Structure formats: C-alpha cells, structure tokens
Amino acid sequence: MGRLEQITGPEDLRGLDDRALSELASEIRDELVRTCAPRGGHLGPNLGVVELTMAIHRVFESPRDRVVFDTGHQAYVHKMLTGRAGRFDTLRSEGGLSGYPSQGESVHDVVENSHASTSLSYADGLAKAYSIRGEDRHVVAVIGDGALTGGMAWEALNNIAEGADRRLVIVVNDNGRSYMPTVGGLAQHLSALRTSPRYEQILDMVKRRLNGVRGVGPAVYDALHAMKKGMKDALAPQGLFEDLGLKYVGVIDGHDRAAVEQALTQAKRFGGPVIVHVHTRKGFGYDPAERHEADQFHQIGPFDVETGVGSPKGRIWTDYFSEEMVALGAERQDIVAITAAMLYPVGLDRFAAAYPERTFDVGIAEQHAVTSAAGLALGGLHPVVAIYATFLNRAFDQVLMDVALHRCGVTFVLDRAGVTGDDGASHNGMWDMSILQVVPGLRLAAPRDGARVAELLREAVAVDDAPTVLRIPKGPPPEDIPAVDTAGGMDVLVRQGSRDVLIVGIGSMAAVSVEVAARLADQGIGVTVVDPRWVKPWDPAIVDMARDHRLVVCVEDNGRVAGCGSTLLQLLNDERVETPVRQHGIPQEFLDHAKRDAILERIGLTAQALARGIVEDVTALDRAGEGPDARGGLHVSAPAESHRLD
C-alpha cells in the first residue's frame, strides 16, 4: 500500500517523518503525470506545488483554517491531500472531480476560484469575518501562476494591510512570473526576526527613546532605520510589500518542504497579515515538463508518459484566427495584438513571433487590457484583444465606457466561446452574447466554420469607429459550409421545400442547424437555414425572411436570457412580425463539467432534440387549423405520427 493511499485527510500528514514525506511527494508527482496523461489538464502548475501544498496542510488545520488557491488550477495536490486521491482518475470527467476547487466536493474547498486574482479579496473578507466573530482561525491565500499581475490582487493587498491583527497568511507562489528570488542564511534570519511579535515592540521602544534625545536623537533613528531598510531590500525583494505595511518572509525554496514549513510556522505565529514568498518551478520533477520551453505543460492535452509528447490533434478554431492575424499583420502596420496572459492558448504566439513589437501580453489584467486597447486606438492603431470569452465578463465596464463610449476601433476575439466542457462552470463562454447586447454601437460576429473566422475577422478590423467582436468556440470546427444564397449580408445555407420553418443558426450552431434541416426535410417539412454572420446588429433582411415563414427557430450556444434569440424576438416584435419564434440556447445555470458533446446533449442542443421539438411545433400549428400559407408555400398537414423521428 503506497503512502498516498493512506492519506485520508490533512491530519494524516502530520505524523509522517521526513523520509515518508519525501516518498509521498514522489508518489503524488507520479499520480499527477499518470492521471493527466490520458485526459490532459493543468499538469505543470501542480508538479510545482507538491511540497508547498504538503507544508501548508502540515502547518495549518484545514478546514478550520481556510485555504484559498489562486489560481484554482494549482489545487490538484490539495485535492489529493484532502481525501480525494482515490477518485483522482475521474479528474475533469463527467460526474468526477473538477479541475478546480469545488464546494460541492469537499469542506476543504472554499471557492472554485478559476478566474484569477480573486483569492486575496476572498481571504480579506474571511479574515474580517473571523475577527468580527471572535474566531481564532487562520486564512491562507495561495496566489501565483501570474495571478499577482491582476489589479484586483493589489486592491486587496491595500486593504489587507489595514488589518494588523487579522490572521492572514499570503503565500506568493513565484514560479517565474513574479519576483526572482534572492536567498541566503542572513535573509532567513531577518525573516524570523521580523515576524517575532517582540520585533515591533522593540522598534517602537527604540524610536521613542532616540526621539527623546534632543538634537541628535531623531537623526540617529532615521539613519538606523534607513540602514535597516536598505539592508533588507538588498537581501530580499520585500520593499514593495513592507511599504504597504505587510510583513514579509522569503524568498523560500518552494521545493524544500522543511524550509517552507518553517516559514509558514513563523508567519502563523505572527498573528497578523504576512507575505510568505516561495519560489517554485513549474513542471518540477517531470523532465518533459521542465524542458518544455513554452509553458512547462501549464495546460496540456493527452500525452505519452515516457516521452511527454502530446497526442496528434487536428486544426482547431483558434488556428484559423492565428493564421489570419499573421496575414493581417503583414498587410496593415496599424494592427496590434493584446492578450491577458493567454498568448499561446488564444493563438497570438504566431503573431508575436512575426511582430514582437506589436504584441502586448499585459498579464492577468483584462480590465487594463481593454482600456489600454482604447488608448492604442485613440493613438491611431487598431488593437485586436484576444482573450477567453468567459474572461471578458471581468472587463465589461471597460468595453462599455472606455471603448464603446469613445467609438474606439477595437476588435475583441473571444476564444472558447459557447460550451467548453471539461473546465467546468466558470469557463463556459455562455455570457458574452448576452452582456454585449447592451453596448451601443458594438458589432458582434459569430463564424460558423474556419473559413468564416478569417472572413469575419477581416470585416471586423475594417471597422474603425466602434468595437467589434468575433467569438470562436473551443476545439475543431466543422467542414466549411458553403452558402447556397444570400439575403442581405446573411448566408442562406439551406432552402428546401415550402417556407415552413426558418432556422437561424448562430455560429457553431449553424452546422447543427443544417443537420436539423435534413431531418425536417425527411419528415416533409419545408425549411430554410440562415447564418446571420453578424448577430449585433441584426441584418434587416431577417425581418422579411421571418415574416415569410410559419415558424422561426433561433439556435445559439449562449445563455438564452438576453441572447440572440431574445434580441431577434424583440426586433420582430418591433416590426410587428406575427410569426411565432422559438429560442434554443444554454439554460441560465452553471453547467457541471463534462465533454462538450455530452453537455450539448444534456441541454437539448443536438440535431435530434432540436428536430423533435420543431416537429412538435409544426404539428401544433397544423392542429390549430391553419389553412394554406398565404405567402405561397403549403403548410404541413400530415398527421403528427408521420413526423416522428428515429
């Protein structure tokens, strides 16, 4: 029986000796690699926090002491040490463990926290609550993997510093994206001294006595204080934190478990907010990850355990954007690219390689990225801001007030739009087409295939007096779907039989809509499928098309509330079109993680489910006794049973 199998909770760690703990760390790394190999996941960050997580759970007593991870994808080891090692084979699988902390999984998980830079605000609130309630509990915030680049984290630090008696320990997991370490025995001794409760008392006493000496006392104190501060700043990169009023311990080798435990113990005893600066290496202990130059297997798909080589995969939606951006960069010197710590995932790495001087990675700072883009536009350039669809939520105010209000020509490319699946509720890009509907002047495009990604991107960057948005899903696109006709600026993909049903297929749902049309045609139902291409604003041609059919069906991979179907219904109502409208989209709920296809089936966004519902609607129209279609087409008059689907 291995060491890991014996860990049922954090308390089991505290009785192990150094040898046993080293064996456990090795087993954890083996399990991380073995589990991630067939399904992918955030391997690199978790390989880097093994000893750190073990130390935290040996020094603090979770769940009484609360541990908040930021970003949450570095919590795999935490899951193993809190009783979930036996279920780790279910990671990121439907019905299994989430790839992030989850309140529904364990009392040891405080928040999911998969959107970065929030841990310190959570921790600040928790520490305040325990202080008000008189509870003797510690809060530990583990912030790293770039999360300290987010402005929200610094807003929280500014407030945390005010609570001198709140038991809050901030672990800065520096894995190369924050401060570089300065180590040494004297720095460690100074750290121990600074976190002694007597340290502040002695400083106050010295200050009072020296300032009481007339003439030279204040000058002597100022000189001694400056010497002390200068020596500390030379020995450790702590000046910024201590200027905020926070005690600082570090820099600690994050792979030296005993050293980390010692530092955390010092911080725990201090009784107030303390920064513990730990230096770790992503991918530590697994050679292929350590040697991976791009991101040390930050997030990897399936791979071979022995070699670390990933499984072959075809072209994905992002590749089409990536290639077209490089082409646009060659044609237009005013095109610049911005991302928020997502250079590789959103496909801007190729543009960066070709045009490094026109590429800006601002870190995990979406709000800054958007307003900086507005500044670039005001300066005569055309910025393309590429981020995950779900992360644009964080910068809505900037899109509204900093870009749209000033009519700035900024193009937003939202990767991972729609249902993304494995990463869970926080990562589904199901909000963007709803929240962006309220932005005056904004134009929003949803391509149906790879060819349309390039086509619509070019149309988007041609707009210089308003924000434009291009949303692209996760994974591989379907085969290109040619148009059989056009209506205004829209593409007609299917026109078959009488004008019974008009299906408006938004973005990736266009391919599904074409399949639905084939099923309806088999049932003798006339159908037209249109891809609007631009869904904000709606092309005026949609009004006459809707008026010319018996039923309008809008299908989108966005939340149903305030989405494209809602705005289409509002438009048709304004134009006094009486054709009934059916809206199909994502239910307004947080979706459990699963494969994308499984989620789409569960929420009814499959061809079979959609066709069945449309057949029922057409049958209901028939039963209502509607006569021959006055617009020239014949309504469906066959009995309901003839409309059954296999």
URHURA-V649503 format. One record per residue. N is the residue number from 1. SS is DSSP state (A for helix, B for strand, O for the rest). OMEGA is omega in radians with two decimals (none if undefined). Layout:
# URHURA-V649503
N;SS;OMEGA  N;SS;OMEGA
This chain:
# URHURA-V649503
1;O;-3.10  2;O;3.13  3;O;-3.06  4;A;-3.14  5;A;-3.11  6;A;-3.10  7;O;3.09  8;O;3.13  9;O;-3.07  10;A;-3.11  11;A;3.14  12;A;3.14  13;A;-2.92  14;O;3.12  15;O;-3.09  16;O;3.07  17;O;-3.05  18;A;-3.13  19;A;3.14  20;A;3.14  21;A;3.09  22;A;3.09  23;A;3.13  24;A;3.13  25;A;3.12  26;A;3.13  27;A;3.14  28;A;-3.14  29;A;3.10  30;A;-3.12  31;A;3.08  32;A;-3.12  33;A;-3.10  34;A;-3.08  35;A;-3.10  36;A;-3.05  37;A;-3.09  38;A;-3.01  39;A;-3.09  40;O;3.14  41;B;-3.14  42;O;-3.05  43;A;-3.04  44;A;-3.13  45;A;-3.08  46;A;3.02  47;A;-3.09  48;O;-3.05  49;O;-3.09  50;A;-3.11  51;A;3.13  52;A;-3.12  53;A;3.08  54;A;-3.12  55;A;3.14  56;A;-3.08  57;A;3.03  58;A;-3.09  59;A;-3.12  60;O;-3.02  61;O;3.06  62;O;0.19  63;O;3.10  64;O;2.96  65;O;-3.04  66;B;-3.14  67;B;-3.12  68;B;-3.12  69;B;3.14  70;B;0.08  71;O;-3.02  72;A;-3.12  73;A;3.09  74;A;-3.06  75;O;3.12  76;A;-3.11  77;A;3.06  78;A;3.12  79;A;-3.13  80;A;-3.05  81;A;3.14  82;A;2.97  83;A;-3.08  84;A;-3.12  85;A;-3.12  86;A;-3.14  87;A;-2.99  88;A;3.07  89;A;-3.14  90;A;-3.07  91;O;3.07  92;O;3.09  93;O;-3.11  94;O;-3.12  95;O;-3.09  96;O;-3.11  97;O;3.06  98;O;3.06  99;O;3.13  100;O;3.01  101;O;-3.08  102;O;3.13  103;O;-3.12  104;O;-3.11  105;O;-2.95  106;O;3.05  107;O;3.13  108;O;-3.13  109;O;-3.08  110;O;3.13  111;O;3.11  112;O;3.00  113;O;3.08  114;O;2.94  115;O;-2.88  116;O;2.99  117;O;-3.12  118;O;-2.99  119;A;-3.07  120;A;3.07  121;A;3.04  122;A;-3.09  123;A;3.11  124;A;3.13  125;A;3.11  126;A;-3.11  127;A;3.08  128;A;-3.12  129;A;-3.13  130;A;3.11  131;A;-3.14  132;A;-3.10  133;A;3.13  134;O;-3.10  135;O;-3.13  136;O;-3.09  137;O;3.08  138;O;3.00  139;B;3.14  140;B;3.08  141;B;3.11  142;B;-3.08  143;B;-3.11  144;B;-3.12  145;O;3.08  146;O;-3.04  147;A;-3.14  148;A;3.06  149;A;-3.12  150;O;-3.11  151;A;-3.12  152;A;3.13  153;A;-3.12  154;A;3.01  155;A;3.13  156;A;3.13  157;A;3.14  158;A;3.14  159;A;-3.13  160;A;-3.09  161;O;-3.12  162;O;-3.07  163;O;-3.02  164;O;-3.08  165;O;-3.13  166;O;-3.02  167;O;-3.06  168;B;3.11  169;B;3.13  170;B;3.11  171;B;3.09  172;B;3.12  173;B;-3.08  174;B;3.13  175;O;3.05  176;O;-3.13  177;O;3.12  178;O;-3.07  179;O;3.04  180;O;-2.98  181;O;2.92  182;O;-3.02  183;O;3.11  184;O;-3.10  185;A;-3.12  186;A;3.12  187;A;3.13  188;A;3.12  189;A;3.10  190;A;3.10  191;A;3.13  192;A;3.14  193;A;-3.06  194;A;-3.11  195;O;3.03  196;O;3.12  197;A;-3.11  198;A;-3.07  199;A;-3.12  200;A;3.14  201;A;-3.13  202;A;3.11  203;A;3.14  204;A;-3.13  205;A;3.14  206;A;-3.12  207;A;-3.12  208;A;-3.07  209;A;3.14  210;A;3.13  211;A;3.10  212;O;3.13  213;O;-3.06  214;O;3.02  215;O;-3.00  216;O;-3.03  217;A;-3.13  218;A;-3.14  219;A;3.11  220;A;-3.14  221;A;-3.14  222;A;-3.14  223;A;3.12  224;A;-3.13  225;A;3.14  226;A;3.12  227;A;-3.14  228;A;-3.09  229;A;3.14  230;A;3.13  231;A;3.14  232;A;-3.10  233;A;3.10  234;A;-3.07  235;A;-3.09  236;O;-3.09  237;O;-2.99  238;O;-2.96  239;A;-3.09  240;A;-3.11  241;A;-3.11  242;A;3.04  243;A;3.06  244;O;-3.13  245;O;-3.11  246;O;3.05  247;B;-3.00  248;B;3.05  249;B;3.11  250;B;0.08  251;B;-3.09  252;B;3.03  253;B;-3.06  254;O;3.10  255;O;3.01  256;O;-3.02  257;A;-3.11  258;A;3.13  259;A;3.11  260;A;3.12  261;A;3.14  262;A;-3.14  263;A;-3.14  264;A;3.10  265;A;3.07  266;A;-3.12  267;A;-3.13  268;A;-3.10  269;A;-3.05  270;A;3.06  271;O;3.10  272;O;-3.13  273;O;-3.10  274;B;2.99  275;B;3.00  276;B;-3.05  277;B;-3.07  278;B;3.12  279;B;3.12  280;O;3.10  281;O;3.07  282;O;3.09  283;O;-3.02  284;O;3.07  285;O;3.11  286;O;-2.94  287;A;3.14  288;A;3.13  289;A;-3.13  290;A;-3.09  291;A;-3.11  292;O;-2.97  293;O;-3.02  294;O;-3.07  295;O;3.10  296;O;3.13  297;O;3.12  298;O;3.00  299;O;-3.02  300;B;3.01  301;O;3.11  302;O;-3.09  303;B;3.09  304;O;-3.05  305;O;-3.05  306;O;-3.02  307;O;-3.05  308;O;-3.12  309;O;-3.12  310;B;3.09  311;O;3.14  312;O;3.08  313;O;-3.12  314;O;-3.14  315;O;3.11  316;O;-3.14  317;A;-3.06  318;A;-3.12  319;A;-3.13  320;A;3.06  321;A;-3.09  322;A;-3.11  323;A;-3.11  324;A;3.09  325;A;3.12  326;A;3.12  327;A;3.12  328;A;3.12  329;A;3.12  330;A;-3.08  331;A;-3.03  332;O;-3.13  333;O;-3.12  334;O;3.13  335;B;3.06  336;B;-3.08  337;B;3.10  338;B;2.99  339;B;-3.10  340;O;3.12  341;O;-3.11  342;O;-3.03  343;O;-3.11  344;O;-3.10  345;O;-3.12  346;O;3.03  347;O;3.12  348;O;-3.12  349;A;3.13  350;A;3.09  351;A;3.14  352;A;3.13  353;A;-3.11  354;A;-3.05  355;O;-3.07  356;A;-3.11  357;A;3.14  358;A;-3.13  359;B;-3.09  360;B;3.00  361;B;-3.00  362;O;-3.07  363;O;-3.09  364;O;-3.03  365;O;-3.06  366;A;-3.14  367;A;3.11  368;A;-3.12  369;A;-3.07  370;A;-3.11  371;A;3.03  372;A;3.08  373;A;3.08  374;A;3.10  375;A;3.10  376;A;3.12  377;A;3.10  378;A;3.12  379;O;3.04  380;O;3.12  381;O;3.06  382;B;-3.13  383;B;2.97  384;B;-3.10  385;B;-3.09  386;B;3.11  387;B;3.05  388;B;-3.13  389;A;-3.10  390;A;-3.11  391;A;3.08  392;A;3.10  393;A;-3.03  394;A;-3.05  395;A;-3.09  396;A;-3.11  397;A;3.13  398;A;3.08  399;A;-3.08  400;A;-2.95  401;A;-3.08  402;A;-3.13  403;A;-3.03  404;A;-3.12  405;O;-3.10  406;O;3.08  407;O;-3.14  408;O;3.08  409;O;3.12  410;O;3.09  411;B;3.09  412;B;3.06  413;B;-3.02  414;B;3.12  415;B;3.13  416;B;3.09  417;B;-3.13  418;B;-3.13  419;O;3.12  420;O;2.96  421;O;-2.89  422;O;-3.07  423;O;2.98  424;O;-2.93  425;A;-3.01  426;A;-3.03  427;A;3.06  428;O;-3.11  429;B;-2.99  430;O;-3.05  431;O;-2.91  432;A;-3.08  433;A;3.04  434;A;-3.05  435;A;-3.11  436;A;-3.14  437;A;-3.05  438;A;-3.06  439;O;-3.13  440;O;3.04  441;O;-3.10  442;O;3.12  443;B;-3.00  444;B;-3.12  445;B;3.11  446;B;-3.10  447;O;-3.11  448;O;-3.09  449;O;-3.08  450;A;-3.13  451;A;-3.12  452;A;3.06  453;A;-3.14  454;A;-3.10  455;A;-3.08  456;A;3.06  457;A;3.12  458;A;3.10  459;A;-3.10  460;A;-3.08  461;A;3.06  462;O;-3.13  463;O;-3.08  464;O;-3.09  465;O;3.14  466;O;3.05  467;O;3.06  468;B;-3.09  469;B;3.03  470;B;-3.11  471;B;-3.13  472;B;-3.07  473;B;3.07  474;O;3.02  475;O;-3.11  476;O;3.08  477;O;3.05  478;O;2.98  479;O;3.14  480;O;-3.10  481;O;-3.11  482;O;3.06  483;O;3.07  484;O;-3.12  485;B;3.03  486;B;3.04  487;B;-2.98  488;O;3.08  489;O;-3.11  490;B;3.08  491;B;3.02  492;B;-3.06  493;B;3.13  494;B;2.98  495;B;-3.00  496;B;3.08  497;O;-3.11  498;O;-3.07  499;O;3.13  500;O;-3.01  501;B;2.99  502;B;3.09  503;B;3.09  504;B;-3.09  505;B;-3.07  506;O;3.04  507;O;-3.09  508;O;3.10  509;A;3.09  510;A;3.13  511;A;3.08  512;A;-3.13  513;A;3.08  514;A;3.10  515;A;3.08  516;A;-3.13  517;A;3.12  518;A;3.12  519;A;3.13  520;A;3.12  521;A;3.10  522;A;3.13  523;O;3.12  524;O;-3.13  525;O;3.09  526;O;-3.02  527;B;2.99  528;B;3.07  529;B;3.13  530;B;2.99  531;B;-3.08  532;O;-3.10  533;O;3.04  534;B;-3.09  535;B;2.99  536;B;-0.08  537;O;3.09  538;O;3.05  539;O;-3.13  540;O;-3.12  541;A;-3.12  542;A;-3.09  543;A;-3.13  544;A;3.10  545;A;3.13  546;A;-3.14  547;A;-3.04  548;O;-3.13  549;O;-3.13  550;O;-3.09  551;B;3.06  552;B;3.12  553;B;3.10  554;B;-3.09  555;B;-3.10  556;B;3.05  557;B;3.11  558;B;3.08  559;B;-3.09  560;O;-3.09  561;O;3.08  562;O;3.13  563;O;-3.08  564;A;3.12  565;A;-3.14  566;A;-3.13  567;A;3.06  568;A;3.11  569;A;3.12  570;A;3.12  571;A;-3.11  572;A;3.08  573;A;3.11  574;A;-3.12  575;O;3.10  576;O;3.02  577;O;-3.04  578;O;3.12  579;O;3.12  580;B;-3.11  581;B;3.05  582;B;-3.13  583;B;3.08  584;B;3.13  585;B;-3.11  586;B;3.08  587;O;-3.05  588;O;-3.14  589;O;3.08  590;O;-3.02  591;O;3.06  592;O;-3.10  593;O;3.10  594;O;3.05  595;O;-3.07  596;A;-3.11  597;A;3.14  598;A;3.13  599;A;3.13  600;A;3.10  601;A;-3.11  602;A;-3.09  603;O;3.02  604;O;3.12  605;O;3.04  606;O;-3.12  607;A;-3.10  608;A;-3.11  609;A;-3.14  610;A;-3.14  611;A;3.13  612;A;3.13  613;A;3.14  614;A;3.09  615;A;3.12  616;A;3.12  617;A;3.13  618;A;3.11  619;A;3.12  620;A;3.08  621;A;3.11  622;A;-3.09  623;A;3.10  624;O;3.03  625;O;3.12  626;O;-3.14  627;O;3.12  628;O;-3.09  629;O;-3.10  630;O;-3.10  631;O;3.03  632;O;3.13  633;O;3.10  634;O;3.09  635;O;3.13  636;O;-3.08  637;O;-3.14  638;O;3.13  639;O;-3.03  640;A;-3.05  641;A;3.13  642;A;-3.13  643;A;-3.13  644;O;3.12  645;O;3.08  646;O;none
